Structure formats: C-alpha cells, structure tokens
C-alpha cells in the first residue's frame, strides 16, 4: 500500500525556496516515503508531545508531517533543521 500526500500552503511555499538539488532530493525521498514512512534512511521520529512527525531528507532538510486517516499523510512544512523549533 502506498501512502498519498497532501501539502499545506506553508509546505509548498517553503519547498519553492529550496535549491534545485534539494528539490530533487525531496522528490526522491518522497517516493521512498510513500512506500514506507518509517524507512530507516528517513530517520522518522515523533515530535515529543505533538501529533507531528519529522523525517530527514538529508542531514539538513527536514519535513514535518502527520497522518490523516489510514493512507493520507499531510506534509506540513519543510526546511532546514531549525524549523523543528516551530513544532
């Protein structure tokens, strides 16, 4: 079963600000993510005390997300490691 994604306006805005190389990395990781959000290379973990999870695109870029039902994942935000402070 592959998960489906929906993107918040914030995610889309911040995605547009990434470099082309970073966007390519995100697209490649999202393909993996859709098959298995807990794949070891994503280093997925719950953000303590919240409904949100974070996963790594590379050593700097993070995605903040949560499950919406059985197969839908809402991608809330993307950015450099410091975005974690907002959640």
PDB file of N, CA, C and O in Angstrom:
ATOM      1  N   UNK A   1       0.843  -1.187   0.000  1.00  0.00           N
ATOM      2  CA  UNK A   1       0.000   0.000   0.000  1.00  0.00           C
ATOM      3  C   UNK A   1       0.887   1.248   0.000  1.00  0.00           C
ATOM      4  O   UNK A   1       1.777   1.389   0.838  1.00  0.00           O
ATOM      5  N   UNK A   2       0.640   2.118  -0.918  1.00  0.00           N
ATOM      6  CA  UNK A   2       1.382   3.386  -0.972  1.00  0.00           C
ATOM      7  C   UNK A   2       0.545   4.477  -0.304  1.00  0.00           C
ATOM      8  O   UNK A   2      -0.666   4.566  -0.508  1.00  0.00           O
ATOM      9  N   UNK A   3       1.207   5.290   0.483  1.00  0.00           N
ATOM     10  CA  UNK A   3       0.542   6.427   1.110  1.00  0.00           C
ATOM     11  C   UNK A   3       0.377   7.543   0.094  1.00  0.00           C
ATOM     12  O   UNK A   3       1.147   7.665  -0.859  1.00  0.00           O
ATOM     13  N   UNK A   4      -0.646   8.353   0.321  1.00  0.00           N
ATOM     14  CA  UNK A   4      -0.873   9.526  -0.513  1.00  0.00           C
ATOM     15  C   UNK A   4      -0.512  10.758   0.303  1.00  0.00           C
ATOM     16  O   UNK A   4      -0.571  10.741   1.533  1.00  0.00           O
ATOM     17  N   UNK A   5      -0.137  11.828  -0.394  1.00  0.00           N
ATOM     18  CA  UNK A   5       0.273  13.061   0.276  1.00  0.00           C
ATOM     19  C   UNK A   5      -0.673  14.202  -0.060  1.00  0.00           C
ATOM     20  O   UNK A   5      -1.243  14.265  -1.150  1.00  0.00           O
ATOM     21  N   UNK A   6      -0.822  15.087   0.890  1.00  0.00           N
ATOM     22  CA  UNK A   6      -1.393  16.393   0.641  1.00  0.00           C
ATOM     23  C   UNK A   6      -0.421  17.395   1.249  1.00  0.00           C
ATOM     24  O   UNK A   6       0.282  17.083   2.210  1.00  0.00           O
ATOM     25  N   UNK A   7      -0.385  18.585   0.692  1.00  0.00           N
ATOM     26  CA  UNK A   7       0.628  19.577   1.056  1.00  0.00           C
ATOM     27  C   UNK A   7      -0.044  20.839   1.575  1.00  0.00           C
ATOM     28  O   UNK A   7      -0.963  21.357   0.942  1.00  0.00           O
ATOM     29  N   UNK A   8       0.405  21.338   2.718  1.00  0.00           N
ATOM     30  CA  UNK A   8      -0.116  22.613   3.200  1.00  0.00           C
ATOM     31  C   UNK A   8       0.481  23.741   2.358  1.00  0.00           C
ATOM     32  O   UNK A   8       1.483  23.558   1.666  1.00  0.00           O
ATOM     33  N   UNK A   9      -0.153  24.899   2.433  1.00  0.00           N
ATOM     34  CA  UNK A   9       0.379  26.080   1.741  1.00  0.00           C
ATOM     35  C   UNK A   9       1.787  26.404   2.245  1.00  0.00           C
ATOM     36  O   UNK A   9       2.659  26.781   1.463  1.00  0.00           O
ATOM     37  N   UNK A  10       2.001  26.256   3.544  1.00  0.00           N
ATOM     38  CA  UNK A  10       3.320  26.527   4.130  1.00  0.00           C
ATOM     39  C   UNK A  10       4.374  25.597   3.531  1.00  0.00           C
ATOM     40  O   UNK A  10       5.466  26.043   3.179  1.00  0.00           O
ATOM     41  N   UNK A  11       4.049  24.300   3.413  1.00  0.00           N
ATOM     42  CA  UNK A  11       4.992  23.349   2.820  1.00  0.00           C
ATOM     43  C   UNK A  11       5.328  23.770   1.391  1.00  0.00           C
ATOM     44  O   UNK A  11       6.498  23.815   1.010  1.00  0.00           O
ATOM     45  N   UNK A  12       4.293  24.078   0.598  1.00  0.00           N
ATOM     46  CA  UNK A  12       4.522  24.437  -0.806  1.00  0.00           C
ATOM     47  C   UNK A  12       5.372  25.697  -0.931  1.00  0.00           C
ATOM     48  O   UNK A  12       6.253  25.775  -1.787  1.00  0.00           O
ATOM     49  N   UNK A  13       5.105  26.676  -0.080  1.00  0.00           N
ATOM     50  CA  UNK A  13       5.883  27.926  -0.109  1.00  0.00           C
ATOM     51  C   UNK A  13       7.349  27.651   0.216  1.00  0.00           C
ATOM     52  O   UNK A  13       8.240  28.141  -0.478  1.00  0.00           O
ATOM     53  N   UNK A  14       7.603  26.873   1.262  1.00  0.00           N
ATOM     54  CA  UNK A  14       8.982  26.608   1.677  1.00  0.00           C
ATOM     55  C   UNK A  14       9.696  25.668   0.695  1.00  0.00           C
ATOM     56  O   UNK A  14      10.908  25.772   0.509  1.00  0.00           O
ATOM     57  N   UNK A  15       8.951  24.756   0.072  1.00  0.00           N
ATOM     58  CA  UNK A  15       9.540  23.883  -0.945  1.00  0.00           C
ATOM     59  C   UNK A  15      10.069  24.718  -2.110  1.00  0.00           C
ATOM     60  O   UNK A  15      11.154  24.454  -2.629  1.00  0.00           O
ATOM     61  N   UNK A  16       9.303  25.719  -2.512  1.00  0.00           N
ATOM     62  CA  UNK A  16       9.723  26.575  -3.639  1.00  0.00           C
ATOM     63  C   UNK A  16      11.040  27.298  -3.347  1.00  0.00           C
ATOM     64  O   UNK A  16      11.768  27.656  -4.273  1.00  0.00           O
ATOM     65  N   UNK A  17      11.350  27.514  -2.059  1.00  0.00           N
ATOM     66  CA  UNK A  17      12.571  28.231  -1.683  1.00  0.00           C
ATOM     67  C   UNK A  17      13.817  27.344  -1.681  1.00  0.00           C
ATOM     68  O   UNK A  17      14.929  27.850  -1.533  1.00  0.00           O
ATOM     69  N   UNK A  18      13.649  26.040  -1.842  1.00  0.00           N
ATOM     70  CA  UNK A  18      14.795  25.128  -1.835  1.00  0.00           C
ATOM     71  C   UNK A  18      15.562  25.225  -3.149  1.00  0.00           C
ATOM     72  O   UNK A  18      15.020  25.650  -4.169  1.00  0.00           O
ATOM     73  N   UNK A  19      16.812  24.830  -3.109  1.00  0.00           N
ATOM     74  CA  UNK A  19      17.599  24.781  -4.345  1.00  0.00           C
ATOM     75  C   UNK A  19      17.106  23.632  -5.217  1.00  0.00           C
ATOM     76  O   UNK A  19      16.386  22.755  -4.738  1.00  0.00           O
ATOM     77  N   UNK A  20      17.486  23.629  -6.484  1.00  0.00           N
ATOM     78  CA  UNK A  20      17.076  22.545  -7.383  1.00  0.00           C
ATOM     79  C   UNK A  20      17.605  21.194  -6.899  1.00  0.00           C
ATOM     80  O   UNK A  20      16.913  20.180  -6.982  1.00  0.00           O
ATOM     81  N   UNK A  21      18.832  21.194  -6.395  1.00  0.00           N
ATOM     82  CA  UNK A  21      19.404  19.957  -5.868  1.00  0.00           C
ATOM     83  C   UNK A  21      18.580  19.442  -4.691  1.00  0.00           C
ATOM     84  O   UNK A  21      18.286  18.250  -4.604  1.00  0.00           O
ATOM     85  N   UNK A  22      18.210  20.348  -3.786  1.00  0.00           N
ATOM     86  CA  UNK A  22      17.398  19.956  -2.624  1.00  0.00           C
ATOM     87  C   UNK A  22      16.020  19.462  -3.059  1.00  0.00           C
ATOM     88  O   UNK A  22      15.514  18.486  -2.505  1.00  0.00           O
ATOM     89  N   UNK A  23      15.409  20.119  -4.037  1.00  0.00           N
ATOM     90  CA  UNK A  23      14.097  19.674  -4.541  1.00  0.00           C
ATOM     91  C   UNK A  23      14.182  18.264  -5.112  1.00  0.00           C
ATOM     92  O   UNK A  23      13.277  17.456  -4.904  1.00  0.00           O
ATOM     93  N   UNK A  24      15.256  17.962  -5.825  1.00  0.00           N
ATOM     94  CA  UNK A  24      15.454  16.618  -6.373  1.00  0.00           C
ATOM     95  C   UNK A  24      15.584  15.609  -5.246  1.00  0.00           C
ATOM     96  O   UNK A  24      15.005  14.524  -5.313  1.00  0.00           O
ATOM     97  N   UNK A  25      16.339  15.957  -4.209  1.00  0.00           N
ATOM     98  CA  UNK A  25      16.474  15.065  -3.061  1.00  0.00           C
ATOM     99  C   UNK A  25      15.116  14.817  -2.399  1.00  0.00           C
ATOM    100  O   UNK A  25      14.813  13.690  -2.006  1.00  0.00           O
ATOM    101  N   UNK A  26      14.303  15.865  -2.275  1.00  0.00           N
ATOM    102  CA  UNK A  26      12.981  15.736  -1.666  1.00  0.00           C
ATOM    103  C   UNK A  26      12.112  14.790  -2.499  1.00  0.00           C
ATOM    104  O   UNK A  26      11.471  13.892  -1.953  1.00  0.00           O
ATOM    105  N   UNK A  27      12.091  14.990  -3.812  1.00  0.00           N
ATOM    106  CA  UNK A  27      11.269  14.128  -4.674  1.00  0.00           C
ATOM    107  C   UNK A  27      11.692  12.660  -4.553  1.00  0.00           C
ATOM    108  O   UNK A  27      10.844  11.770  -4.490  1.00  0.00           O
ATOM    109  N   UNK A  28      12.997  12.415  -4.522  1.00  0.00           N
ATOM    110  CA  UNK A  28      13.485  11.043  -4.398  1.00  0.00           C
ATOM    111  C   UNK A  28      13.083  10.425  -3.060  1.00  0.00           C
ATOM    112  O   UNK A  28      12.658   9.270  -3.009  1.00  0.00           O
ATOM    113  N   UNK A  29      13.217  11.187  -1.987  1.00  0.00           N
ATOM    114  CA  UNK A  29      12.851  10.668  -0.664  1.00  0.00           C
ATOM    115  C   UNK A  29      11.344  10.491  -0.522  1.00  0.00           C
ATOM    116  O   UNK A  29      10.895   9.571   0.161  1.00  0.00           O
ATOM    117  N   UNK A  30      10.554  11.359  -1.160  1.00  0.00           N
ATOM    118  CA  UNK A  30       9.096  11.205  -1.069  1.00  0.00           C
ATOM    119  C   UNK A  30       8.628   9.916  -1.745  1.00  0.00           C
ATOM    120  O   UNK A  30       7.644   9.317  -1.310  1.00  0.00           O
ATOM    121  N   UNK A  31       9.310   9.487  -2.786  1.00  0.00           N
ATOM    122  CA  UNK A  31       8.970   8.216  -3.431  1.00  0.00           C
ATOM    123  C   UNK A  31       9.178   7.073  -2.434  1.00  0.00           C
ATOM    124  O   UNK A  31       8.336   6.181  -2.326  1.00  0.00           O
ATOM    125  N   UNK A  32      10.277   7.101  -1.720  1.00  0.00           N
ATOM    126  CA  UNK A  32      10.557   6.107  -0.688  1.00  0.00           C
ATOM    127  C   UNK A  32       9.561   6.243   0.466  1.00  0.00           C
ATOM    128  O   UNK A  32       9.033   5.249   0.965  1.00  0.00           O
ATOM    129  N   UNK A  33       9.318   7.467   0.874  1.00  0.00           N
ATOM    130  CA  UNK A  33       8.416   7.775   1.981  1.00  0.00           C
ATOM    131  C   UNK A  33       7.007   7.251   1.716  1.00  0.00           C
ATOM    132  O   UNK A  33       6.354   6.745   2.628  1.00  0.00           O
ATOM    133  N   UNK A  34       6.535   7.367   0.482  1.00  0.00           N
ATOM    134  CA  UNK A  34       5.171   6.920   0.166  1.00  0.00           C
ATOM    135  C   UNK A  34       5.015   5.415   0.351  1.00  0.00           C
ATOM    136  O   UNK A  34       3.922   4.931   0.644  1.00  0.00           O
ATOM    137  N   UNK A  35       6.107   4.678   0.181  1.00  0.00           N
ATOM    138  CA  UNK A  35       6.073   3.227   0.370  1.00  0.00           C
ATOM    139  C   UNK A  35       6.248   2.837   1.840  1.00  0.00           C
ATOM    140  O   UNK A  35       5.653   1.863   2.301  1.00  0.00           O
ATOM    141  N   UNK A  36       7.064   3.599   2.573  1.00  0.00           N
ATOM    142  CA  UNK A  36       7.349   3.259   3.963  1.00  0.00           C
ATOM    143  C   UNK A  36       7.806   4.503   4.732  1.00  0.00           C
ATOM    144  O   UNK A  36       8.990   4.838   4.711  1.00  0.00           O
ATOM    145  N   UNK A  37       6.867   5.199   5.418  1.00  0.00           N
ATOM    146  CA  UNK A  37       7.245   6.405   6.166  1.00  0.00           C
ATOM    147  C   UNK A  37       8.259   6.145   7.278  1.00  0.00           C
ATOM    148  O   UNK A  37       8.877   7.082   7.786  1.00  0.00           O
ATOM    149  N   UNK A  38       8.434   4.884   7.658  1.00  0.00           N
ATOM    150  CA  UNK A  38       9.369   4.559   8.733  1.00  0.00           C
ATOM    151  C   UNK A  38      10.668   3.956   8.215  1.00  0.00           C
ATOM    152  O   UNK A  38      11.417   3.348   8.979  1.00  0.00           O
ATOM    153  N   UNK A  39      10.943   4.121   6.918  1.00  0.00           N
ATOM    154  CA  UNK A  39      12.179   3.591   6.347  1.00  0.00           C
ATOM    155  C   UNK A  39      13.373   4.179   7.111  1.00  0.00           C
ATOM    156  O   UNK A  39      13.401   5.379   7.384  1.00  0.00           O
ATOM    157  N   UNK A  40      14.356   3.340   7.456  1.00  0.00           N
ATOM    158  CA  UNK A  40      15.494   3.826   8.262  1.00  0.00           C
ATOM    159  C   UNK A  40      16.217   5.044   7.691  1.00  0.00           C
ATOM    160  O   UNK A  40      16.691   5.883   8.458  1.00  0.00           O
ATOM    161  N   UNK A  41      16.312   5.163   6.380  1.00  0.00           N
ATOM    162  CA  UNK A  41      17.059   6.298   5.813  1.00  0.00           C
ATOM    163  C   UNK A  41      16.340   7.630   6.024  1.00  0.00           C
ATOM    164  O   UNK A  41      16.949   8.690   5.877  1.00  0.00           O
ATOM    165  N   UNK A  42      15.051   7.587   6.368  1.00  0.00           N
ATOM    166  CA  UNK A  42      14.303   8.821   6.629  1.00  0.00           C
ATOM    167  C   UNK A  42      14.482   9.317   8.065  1.00  0.00           C
ATOM    168  O   UNK A  42      14.184  10.471   8.372  1.00  0.00           O
ATOM    169  N   UNK A  43      14.970   8.439   8.937  1.00  0.00           N
ATOM    170  CA  UNK A  43      15.154   8.779  10.347  1.00  0.00           C
ATOM    171  C   UNK A  43      13.906   9.427  10.944  1.00  0.00           C
ATOM    172  O   UNK A  43      13.991  10.455  11.617  1.00  0.00           O
ATOM    173  N   UNK A  44      12.751   8.820  10.694  1.00  0.00           N
ATOM    174  CA  UNK A  44      11.472   9.351  11.152  1.00  0.00           C
ATOM    175  C   UNK A  44      11.343   9.229  12.663  1.00  0.00           C
ATOM    176  O   UNK A  44      11.688   8.205  13.254  1.00  0.00           O
ATOM    177  N   UNK A  45      10.840  10.294  13.270  1.00  0.00           N
ATOM    178  CA  UNK A  45      10.521  10.226  14.693  1.00  0.00           C
ATOM    179  C   UNK A  45       9.395  11.191  15.027  1.00  0.00           C
ATOM    180  O   UNK A  45       9.208  12.211  14.365  1.00  0.00           O
ATOM    181  N   UNK A  46       8.649  10.843  16.072  1.00  0.00           N
ATOM    182  CA  UNK A  46       7.561  11.712  16.525  1.00  0.00           C
ATOM    183  C   UNK A  46       8.174  12.911  17.247  1.00  0.00           C
ATOM    184  O   UNK A  46       9.168  12.783  17.961  1.00  0.00           O
ATOM    185  N   UNK A  47       7.561  14.074  17.046  1.00  0.00           N
ATOM    186  CA  UNK A  47       7.976  15.261  17.782  1.00  0.00           C
ATOM    187  C   UNK A  47       7.262  15.198  19.127  1.00  0.00           C
ATOM    188  O   UNK A  47       6.033  15.229  19.195  1.00  0.00           O
ATOM    189  N   UNK A  48       8.036  15.110  20.173  1.00  0.00           N
ATOM    190  CA  UNK A  48       7.518  14.838  21.511  1.00  0.00           C
ATOM    191  C   UNK A  48       6.390  15.783  21.895  1.00  0.00           C
ATOM    192  O   UNK A  48       6.497  17.001  21.749  1.00  0.00           O
ATOM    193  N   UNK A  49       5.308  15.195  22.388  1.00  0.00           N
ATOM    194  CA  UNK A  49       4.177  15.965  22.877  1.00  0.00           C
ATOM    195  C   UNK A  49       3.261  16.507  21.795  1.00  0.00           C
ATOM    196  O   UNK A  49       2.406  17.346  22.080  1.00  0.00           O
ATOM    197  N   UNK A  50       3.418  16.046  20.557  1.00  0.00           N
ATOM    198  CA  UNK A  50       2.587  16.550  19.452  1.00  0.00           C
ATOM    199  C   UNK A  50       2.087  15.381  18.613  1.00  0.00           C
ATOM    200  O   UNK A  50       2.479  14.232  18.818  1.00  0.00           O
ATOM    201  N   UNK A  51       1.208  15.705  17.659  1.00  0.00           N
ATOM    202  CA  UNK A  51       0.757  14.717  16.681  1.00  0.00           C
ATOM    203  C   UNK A  51       1.710  14.648  15.486  1.00  0.00           C
ATOM    204  O   UNK A  51       1.535  13.818  14.595  1.00  0.00           O
ATOM    205  N   UNK A  52       2.711  15.519  15.474  1.00  0.00           N
ATOM    206  CA  UNK A  52       3.597  15.647  14.317  1.00  0.00           C
ATOM    207  C   UNK A  52       4.770  14.672  14.365  1.00  0.00           C
ATOM    208  O   UNK A  52       5.217  14.238  15.427  1.00  0.00           O
ATOM    209  N   UNK A  53       5.242  14.350  13.169  1.00  0.00           N
ATOM    210  CA  UNK A  53       6.453  13.566  12.986  1.00  0.00           C
ATOM    211  C   UNK A  53       7.435  14.415  12.189  1.00  0.00           C
ATOM    212  O   UNK A  53       7.044  15.374  11.523  1.00  0.00           O
ATOM    213  N   UNK A  54       8.697  14.058  12.263  1.00  0.00           N
ATOM    214  CA  UNK A  54       9.700  14.670  11.403  1.00  0.00           C
ATOM    215  C   UNK A  54      10.452  13.562  10.698  1.00  0.00           C
ATOM    216  O   UNK A  54      10.624  12.470  11.239  1.00  0.00           O
ATOM    217  N   UNK A  55      10.895  13.850   9.494  1.00  0.00           N
ATOM    218  CA  UNK A  55      11.783  12.926   8.793  1.00  0.00           C
ATOM    219  C   UNK A  55      12.857  13.745   8.093  1.00  0.00           C
ATOM    220  O   UNK A  55      12.689  14.940   7.845  1.00  0.00           O
ATOM    221  N   UNK A  56      13.957  13.082   7.782  1.00  0.00           N
ATOM    222  CA  UNK A  56      15.117  13.754   7.195  1.00  0.00           C
ATOM    223  C   UNK A  56      15.194  13.500   5.697  1.00  0.00           C
ATOM    224  O   UNK A  56      15.028  12.369   5.241  1.00  0.00           O
ATOM    225  N   UNK A  57      15.443  14.540   4.951  1.00  0.00           N
ATOM    226  CA  UNK A  57      15.721  14.416   3.521  1.00  0.00           C
ATOM    227  C   UNK A  57      17.229  14.251   3.333  1.00  0.00           C
ATOM    228  O   UNK A  57      17.684  13.404   2.564  1.00  0.00           O
ATOM    229  N   UNK A  58      17.987  15.068   4.043  1.00  0.00           N
ATOM    230  CA  UNK A  58      19.440  14.951   4.090  1.00  0.00           C
ATOM    231  C   UNK A  58      19.848  15.371   5.504  1.00  0.00           C
ATOM    232  O   UNK A  58      18.994  15.429   6.389  1.00  0.00           O
ATOM    233  N   UNK A  59      21.083  15.653   5.729  1.00  0.00           N
ATOM    234  CA  UNK A  59      21.497  15.997   7.092  1.00  0.00           C
ATOM    235  C   UNK A  59      20.978  17.369   7.545  1.00  0.00           C
ATOM    236  O   UNK A  59      21.086  17.710   8.722  1.00  0.00           O
ATOM    237  N   UNK A  60      20.422  18.147   6.628  1.00  0.00           N
ATOM    238  CA  UNK A  60      19.956  19.493   6.962  1.00  0.00           C
ATOM    239  C   UNK A  60      18.458  19.686   6.762  1.00  0.00           C
ATOM    240  O   UNK A  60      17.827  20.379   7.559  1.00  0.00           O
ATOM    241  N   UNK A  61      17.873  19.100   5.731  1.00  0.00           N
ATOM    242  CA  UNK A  61      16.475  19.351   5.382  1.00  0.00           C
ATOM    243  C   UNK A  61      15.555  18.373   6.118  1.00  0.00           C
ATOM    244  O   UNK A  61      15.796  17.166   6.138  1.00  0.00           O
ATOM    245  N   UNK A  62      14.493  18.924   6.724  1.00  0.00           N
ATOM    246  CA  UNK A  62      13.512  18.124   7.444  1.00  0.00           C
ATOM    247  C   UNK A  62      12.112  18.390   6.890  1.00  0.00           C
ATOM    248  O   UNK A  62      11.814  19.479   6.398  1.00  0.00           O
ATOM    249  N   UNK A  63      11.263  17.363   6.984  1.00  0.00           N
ATOM    250  CA  UNK A  63       9.837  17.506   6.680  1.00  0.00           C
ATOM    251  C   UNK A  63       9.073  17.260   7.975  1.00  0.00           C
ATOM    252  O   UNK A  63       9.359  16.313   8.706  1.00  0.00           O
ATOM    253  N   UNK A  64       8.101  18.121   8.249  1.00  0.00           N
ATOM    254  CA  UNK A  64       7.184  17.948   9.369  1.00  0.00           C
ATOM    255  C   UNK A  64       5.868  17.439   8.775  1.00  0.00           C
ATOM    256  O   UNK A  64       5.371  17.989   7.792  1.00  0.00           O
ATOM    257  N   UNK A  65       5.302  16.379   9.383  1.00  0.00           N
ATOM    258  CA  UNK A  65       4.108  15.770   8.801  1.00  0.00           C
ATOM    259  C   UNK A  65       3.290  15.056   9.870  1.00  0.00           C
ATOM    260  O   UNK A  65       3.740  14.865  11.000  1.00  0.00           O
ATOM    261  N   UNK A  66       2.049  14.657   9.475  1.00  0.00           N
ATOM    262  CA  UNK A  66       1.220  13.822  10.342  1.00  0.00           C
ATOM    263  C   UNK A  66       0.296  12.962   9.494  1.00  0.00           C
ATOM    264  O   UNK A  66       0.038  13.255   8.326  1.00  0.00           O
ATOM    265  N   UNK A  67      -0.193  11.897  10.110  1.00  0.00           N
ATOM    266  CA  UNK A  67      -1.150  11.007   9.447  1.00  0.00           C
ATOM    267  C   UNK A  67      -2.543  11.613   9.512  1.00  0.00           C
ATOM    268  O   UNK A  67      -2.944  12.161  10.539  1.00  0.00           O
ATOM    269  N   UNK A  68      -3.281  11.511   8.404  1.00  0.00           N
ATOM    270  CA  UNK A  68      -4.690  11.908   8.345  1.00  0.00           C
ATOM    271  C   UNK A  68      -5.441  10.670   7.850  1.00  0.00           C
ATOM    272  O   UNK A  68      -5.617  10.486   6.645  1.00  0.00           O
ATOM    273  N   UNK A  69      -5.874   9.836   8.772  1.00  0.00           N
ATOM    274  CA  UNK A  69      -6.546   8.600   8.376  1.00  0.00           C
ATOM    275  C   UNK A  69      -5.535   7.505   8.071  1.00  0.00           C
ATOM    276  O   UNK A  69      -4.386   7.555   8.510  1.00  0.00           O
ATOM    277  N   UNK A  70      -5.990   6.511   7.308  1.00  0.00           N
ATOM    278  CA  UNK A  70      -5.198   5.304   7.062  1.00  0.00           C
ATOM    279  C   UNK A  70      -4.113   5.476   6.001  1.00  0.00           C
ATOM    280  O   UNK A  70      -3.023   4.921   6.140  1.00  0.00           O
ATOM    281  N   UNK A  71      -4.396   6.235   4.946  1.00  0.00           N
ATOM    282  CA  UNK A  71      -3.440   6.286   3.828  1.00  0.00           C
ATOM    283  C   UNK A  71      -2.986   7.691   3.454  1.00  0.00           C
ATOM    284  O   UNK A  71      -2.167   7.854   2.550  1.00  0.00           O
ATOM    285  N   UNK A  72      -3.507   8.707   4.137  1.00  0.00           N
ATOM    286  CA  UNK A  72      -3.151  10.082   3.772  1.00  0.00           C
ATOM    287  C   UNK A  72      -2.153  10.654   4.774  1.00  0.00           C
ATOM    288  O   UNK A  72      -2.332  10.535   5.986  1.00  0.00           O
ATOM    289  N   UNK A  73      -1.115  11.265   4.256  1.00  0.00           N
ATOM    290  CA  UNK A  73      -0.116  11.959   5.059  1.00  0.00           C
ATOM    291  C   UNK A  73      -0.135  13.433   4.666  1.00  0.00           C
ATOM    292  O   UNK A  73      -0.032  13.779   3.489  1.00  0.00           O
ATOM    293  N   UNK A  74      -0.268  14.292   5.673  1.00  0.00           N
ATOM    294  CA  UNK A  74      -0.255  15.736   5.452  1.00  0.00           C
ATOM    295  C   UNK A  74       1.164  16.237   5.685  1.00  0.00           C
ATOM    296  O   UNK A  74       1.698  16.123   6.789  1.00  0.00           O
ATOM    297  N   UNK A  75       1.766  16.788   4.644  1.00  0.00           N
ATOM    298  CA  UNK A  75       3.105  17.372   4.743  1.00  0.00           C
ATOM    299  C   UNK A  75       2.924  18.836   5.148  1.00  0.00           C
ATOM    300  O   UNK A  75       2.456  19.658   4.360  1.00  0.00           O
ATOM    301  N   UNK A  76       3.296  19.140   6.370  1.00  0.00           N
ATOM    302  CA  UNK A  76       3.000  20.430   6.986  1.00  0.00           C
ATOM    303  C   UNK A  76       4.032  21.490   6.628  1.00  0.00           C
ATOM    304  O   UNK A  76       3.685  22.621   6.288  1.00  0.00           O
ATOM    305  N   UNK A  77       5.310  21.110   6.710  1.00  0.00           N
ATOM    306  CA  UNK A  77       6.367  22.107   6.498  1.00  0.00           C
ATOM    307  C   UNK A  77       7.637  21.388   6.049  1.00  0.00           C
ATOM    308  O   UNK A  77       7.812  20.190   6.274  1.00  0.00           O
ATOM    309  N   UNK A  78       8.500  22.144   5.419  1.00  0.00           N
ATOM    310  CA  UNK A  78       9.806  21.627   5.010  1.00  0.00           C
ATOM    311  C   UNK A  78      10.813  22.743   5.185  1.00  0.00           C
ATOM    312  O   UNK A  78      10.504  23.915   4.968  1.00  0.00           O
ATOM    313  N   UNK A  79      12.014  22.374   5.576  1.00  0.00           N
ATOM    314  CA  UNK A  79      13.045  23.395   5.694  1.00  0.00           C
ATOM    315  C   UNK A  79      14.271  22.858   6.390  1.00  0.00           C
ATOM    316  O   UNK A  79      14.415  21.657   6.622  1.00  0.00           O
ATOM    317  N   UNK A  80      15.137  23.770   6.711  1.00  0.00           N
ATOM    318  CA  UNK A  80      16.381  23.408   7.364  1.00  0.00           C
ATOM    319  C   UNK A  80      16.098  22.995   8.807  1.00  0.00           C
ATOM    320  O   UNK A  80      15.033  23.296   9.346  1.00  0.00           O
ATOM    321  N   UNK A  81      17.025  22.326   9.411  1.00  0.00           N
ATOM    322  CA  UNK A  81      16.832  21.683  10.702  1.00  0.00           C
ATOM    323  C   UNK A  81      16.183  22.609  11.737  1.00  0.00           C
ATOM    324  O   UNK A  81      15.476  22.126  12.621  1.00  0.00           O
ATOM    325  N   UNK A  82      16.403  23.911  11.651  1.00  0.00           N
ATOM    326  CA  UNK A  82      15.872  24.840  12.656  1.00  0.00           C
ATOM    327  C   UNK A  82      14.346  24.970  12.621  1.00  0.00           C
ATOM    328  O   UNK A  82      13.777  25.564  13.536  1.00  0.00           O
ATOM    329  N   UNK A  83      13.658  24.434  11.596  1.00  0.00           N
ATOM    330  CA  UNK A  83      12.191  24.509  11.591  1.00  0.00           C
ATOM    331  C   UNK A  83      11.586  23.702  12.727  1.00  0.00           C
ATOM    332  O   UNK A  83      10.435  23.924  13.103  1.00  0.00           O
ATOM    333  N   UNK A  84      12.353  22.765  13.278  1.00  0.00           N
ATOM    334  CA  UNK A  84      11.812  21.929  14.343  1.00  0.00           C
ATOM    335  C   UNK A  84      11.414  22.754  15.566  1.00  0.00           C
ATOM    336  O   UNK A  84      10.541  22.344  16.331  1.00  0.00           O
ATOM    337  N   UNK A  85      12.033  23.886  15.749  1.00  0.00           N
ATOM    338  CA  UNK A  85      11.689  24.749  16.874  1.00  0.00           C
ATOM    339  C   UNK A  85      10.275  25.298  16.825  1.00  0.00           C
ATOM    340  O   UNK A  85       9.740  25.715  17.852  1.00  0.00           O
ATOM    341  N   UNK A  86       9.658  25.308  15.646  1.00  0.00           N
ATOM    342  CA  UNK A  86       8.303  25.825  15.484  1.00  0.00           C
ATOM    343  C   UNK A  86       7.252  24.810  15.923  1.00  0.00           C
ATOM    344  O   UNK A  86       6.088  25.163  16.110  1.00  0.00           O
ATOM    345  N   UNK A  87       7.656  23.557  16.088  1.00  0.00           N
ATOM    346  CA  UNK A  87       6.704  22.494  16.401  1.00  0.00           C
ATOM    347  C   UNK A  87       7.070  21.885  17.720  1.00  0.00           C
ATOM    348  O   UNK A  87       6.398  20.964  18.182  1.00  0.00           O
TER     349      UNK A  87
END
